[in-house]
Amino acid sequence: MNQKKVCMVGLFGTGKTSLVQQFVHSIFSVKYHSTVGVKIDRKAVDVDSTPVTLVLWDLAGRDASQDIPASYLRGSHAIFFVVDGTRRETFDQLAELRELARAAAGEVPSLVALNKADLADQWVLGQAEEAALAAQGLQLLKTSAKTGAGVEEAFRWLARETVREGGKRA
Amino acid sequence: MADDRASRPEYLGLTAEYDPASAEFAELRELLLGEERRKLAELQQRVEAQSRNAEEVAELLPEAVALRSGRDRQLARALAPTMESAISESVRRNPREIATAIFPVLGPAIRKALAEAMAGLVDSINRAVEHAFSIRGLAWRIEAWRTGTPYAQIVLKHALVYRVEQVFLIHAETGLLLVHAAPPDLKVTDADLISGMLTAIQDFVGDSFQQQEAGKLRTFSVGELTIIVEAGPQALLAAVVRGQPPETLLLKLQERLETVHLQFAAAFADFSGDPAAFAPARPLLEECLETVLSHQRPRAARSRLAALRWAIPVLLLAGILGWLAWRSNRRWSAAVARLETEPGIEIVEAWRSLGKWHFRGLKDPLAAEPAAILAGLGADTAGLDARWEPYLSLEPSLVIARARQALSTPATVTLRLSRDSLYAEGEASLLWVSRAAGLGMLPPGVSHLNLTGIAPRLPPELETLKAQIENRMVLFEIGSATLDPTERTALDSVAASLLRLRAATSRLGYRADLELQGRTDPTGTDAINQSLSRSRVDAVIPVLIRLGVPSEGLRGVPLGTGNPLPGRAGQDQAQVNRSVAFVVRVTPEPVAPEGSR
């Protein structure tokens, strides 16, 4: 079965782990984030009736004390960025994270999940920000860990893109 | 100015053609610039030739290199510095490329070096534990001897019990699982996740300690499990081992990983997440799955055991053969000793060959049969090769046997040898006694024959005669020594019988003498009775002499009342003892037999 490595990247507290938790198969606990800095899950997706396994590297959120290890990003077939729609700084640092990912994994399909979409009243991102991301060729999706909205779609998009790309990374 | 012109050589050439100036000017020009012009033309020619030559050299280069390399090492020497700097430049710029290229070459070399180092280590352990003495140590030592394994390895073997439970082939860059091998009884569902995590942990450790590729985490332990990760440029080979993995497992993993790199180079280059191309590598991984228990013995030990299985019947056979040889040897010694002590047998030479006994020697014809003696000892006389020369033995038993044979000795006579005298004792016929006595030549070993111990037995008719004489008795009246006429007539038959007897015995070399025993009844004094008994004997003797009996054959024995006779039917004892009784004594004739006279 075709396998693809997908790294999930975002700042600390963007809700990455919670977002995918109920959609993926996991055998490792979140403790790994604070120790090894990554926890690996699996997500099975069908692309045009062909099964694809996404091996999801859920990287520990970046914060002031912990950077994202470039070695984890190496060889990724796609990057799953997560931004907290209620925290502006998670959006602001996206460019920096993208640069990190590009340096380690090259130009690969990338998706940005604007998470916590259920918290509409605290939402800080406007049309302008979304348009800016889209202009950079990034796939945008509004997601919610609470409702599960957008998550399956995100995985489907990632799977399709990685298969279409044929794993050829620049 | 010269430099300027030199950069434009065509100018010089053109002016030379377009200016047909005076001879002076041409001469001046030639004087000033001629030399330089020639040099410039030459240079131009060279430049043109060079570009033309590059093409030709490109064509010729491979052949030329081959040609020169075949001739001597000059080319290699010339190129060496260039090659060296080229390689170091390449390594400086992109070490990964070179590492990938030489990985399959370096692996075996490093392994070999490690193996040698390990051998040295085992040696030193060997020395260290050599003197450790305990029951267990002794048992291991015996095992080492039995299996032909160095002692140190036996010690290690008992310490090592392990099971390789899973083997992962992991794509180095992505951490994706390429192949996973596990025993059928072990259900592993999340090998892909473990694979990713193993890669992550590798990266994590590498990053944490700022190590380069070479310094990545190689083994780590979790409780009873040890995870060995062998890293190659394209892939990792990770083994999950329960217990203590041996050094050989590490070597095995390295070897497999190198093989994978060699065989799947194309698959690695094209890898985009589909592990199908690596499926053929599964057997390579499965070979690494092994369970080694403490009671399992290495192959060599099993072959030793197989040899032992052969050794048992061989030893048994050897034992039987040995026992047979020992028994045969014992029988042989016993047989030789027995024959040597046997009278009348002298062994000169005795030896054994395959299944045969050989004897050479002397044997008295009367000695026991050697074959019978050997058969009695349980020997197989079919394989007996004996040659006995006859001889006469002077062993007493054989001298006696020979004498017995020569004398036709009856069973009632025993012979006894004392020095060279043979004593015959017992009862024998008068005929035999006379024949023995008259034997001209005594058997070898006998100088004298003594027959005095023999009681001669008369032939039946003579015995009758003797009885007739001895049944007669001359009776006397009380106190009288006078023969009464009836009694006197009775003496006729006594004399006749005695004469016949004497004639017969004298032919056999014996003489028959008549003893006349005079007796009295118990009345009266002994002196009177003694005298009376003499008178009675004296009364009878003259009568017998008158009847023709030679006087030397008569002997009077006056007994008085001594040695009285018992009473007879119709006669009381006193009457019986007032008598002269007759006893015939047959003795060997001391002189020539009577018949020859």
Interface residues (C-beta under 8 A of the other chain):
Chain A: M1 N2 Q3 K4 K5 H25 S26 I27 F28 Y32 V36 G37 V38 K39 I40 D41 R42 T53 V55 W57 P69 S71 Y72 R74 G75 S76 H77 T162 G166 G167 K168
Chain B: H171 E173 T174 G175 L176 L177 D190 D192 L193 I194 G196 M197 A200 I201 D203 F204 G206 D207 F271 S272 G273 D274 P275
